[in-house]
Amino acid sequence: MAIGSRIRYFGVAVFGRIKAFAEAMDMAPPNLHKYMNDEREPGIGILQKMQSLGCSIDWLLSGEGEMLLSKRMRRKKTTDSDPMQETPVSTGDDVRVVGSMKDLPKISIEKVSLSKLKKVQSGLKESGDGH
């Protein structure tokens, strides 16, 4: 079963109708259909929203494990101040660092100065050489 099919399966199982699922996802049904028909791959925002609705991201991406998260594993509803809602953007000398997909439940976004990153990197090279 492809990701789109699992998105559809979750939506119907939990919400009964695609329209209700689309409303819960805060998107128009035609846009949701693009994900369900594998015309679009879900990005981190869609994955986070599905997780907040109780979908296991491990199951969604791999098809393995349980479809539904336990209530304690569900993310709280995101707010406007939630840093997970920020769009990672590079501006000037700043770099935003995002965790890997396997760390999805604990991904955070940090702002790191590129010059500081270079200093740390050069310090690691010097200490690793043993000179």
Residue, then its C-alpha position, 0 to 999 in steps of 0.5 A: m500500500a502506498i503512502g496515499s492509500r494509507i492517508r486515505y485509509f486513515g482518513v476514512a477509518v478515523f473521520g468516516r468521510i473524506k470531507a470531514f478528514a479534509e476539514a480536520m486537516d484544514m485543507a480543501p478536499p481536492n488538495l487532500h485528494k492529491y495526497m491520497n492519489d500520490e500526486r503529491e508527497p506529504g511534507i513535514g507540515i502534513l505529517q505533523k498535522m496527521q500525527s496531531l490527529g492520531c496517525s502514526i508517522d511510522w505506519l504512514l511512511s512504512g506501513e509497519g506498526e499500528m496506524l493509530l498513536s496512543k493518546r499520550m503520543r499525540r502532539k498537542k494542537t499547534t499554535d501560531s507561536d509553535p516553532m514547528q510552523e516556521t518555514p525554514v529560510s536562510t537569511g544572510d549569515d543564518v542557517r536553520v537546522v532541522g532534524s531527520m525524518k526518523d526524529l520527527p516527534k522531536i524535531s526542532i528548528e534552531k537558528v545558527s550563525l554560519s560564522k559560529l558553525k564554521k568556527v566549530q567545524s574548524g575546531l573539530k578538524e584541529s582537535g581530530d588531527g592530533h597535531 
